[in-house]
């Protein structure tokens, strides 16, 4: 189980329920007198109910599929699902720093979210996607360099965290590409990228709900952090949202969509520690 039986968050929730139960039973026993010969039985029944209640809270914490967080008066919903099936006004898709669109299992793998997006919506019309990217005037302000030596893919390199709006999707420059066209990041790059990303979201979201996956999960090589988990990436995404001070006014919100097959790797209730008062 991803949530341990003695998890402090389970205990905290149980104590809250126990306090309410204690108040109710105290009031009841003011008016109800229990025969002394039944007190032991009633006590055991109450103990059994409390044990069942505790186990119920523990099981629910392990099987729940979503959680709501309050961060800087904004709402973040973290849930298990599929990003393309999620109800949201805008959806985030991670690209590399060149906004490459060639899905050939060398430059971009068709198994990545990036590759799936291109094949799903632009399989036989990639040129339309390239034109939409080129037409985004904001990208001109985010150019880092022109890599003329690059033999495959595009040559214009953009700042990490840069967003290009294409229809209802926010294409985001998330990763560096090495000379072998392998995605990689250092952890400092990742954090700075997320901070830039939230600033970019603030620029374009216009009161809409934004859905994003766990950015960097599964495809990115983190130098010096070979074993970074989806839980840690998720917490970094939420933490950078918190420090960015971006605010989503109701009813708009942020949805972080975790793939269903990763549900056993993510502890949702642990994310409550990141909430702001």
Buried (B, 14 or more C-beta within 10 A) or exposed (E): EBBEEEBEBBBEBBEEBBEEBEEEEEEEEEEEEEEEEEEEEEEEEEEEEBEEBBEEBBEEBBEBEEBEBEBBEBBBBBBBBEBBEBEBEBBBBBBBBBBBBBBEEEBBBEEBBBBBBBBEBBEEEBEEBBEBBBEBEEBEEBEEEEBEEBEEBBEBBBBBBBBBBBEEBBBBBBBBBEEEBEBBBBBEBBBBBBBBBBBBBBEBBEEBBBBBBBBBBEBBBBEEBEEBEBBBBBBBBBBBBBEBEBEBEEEBBBBBBBBEEBBEBBBBBBBBEBBEE
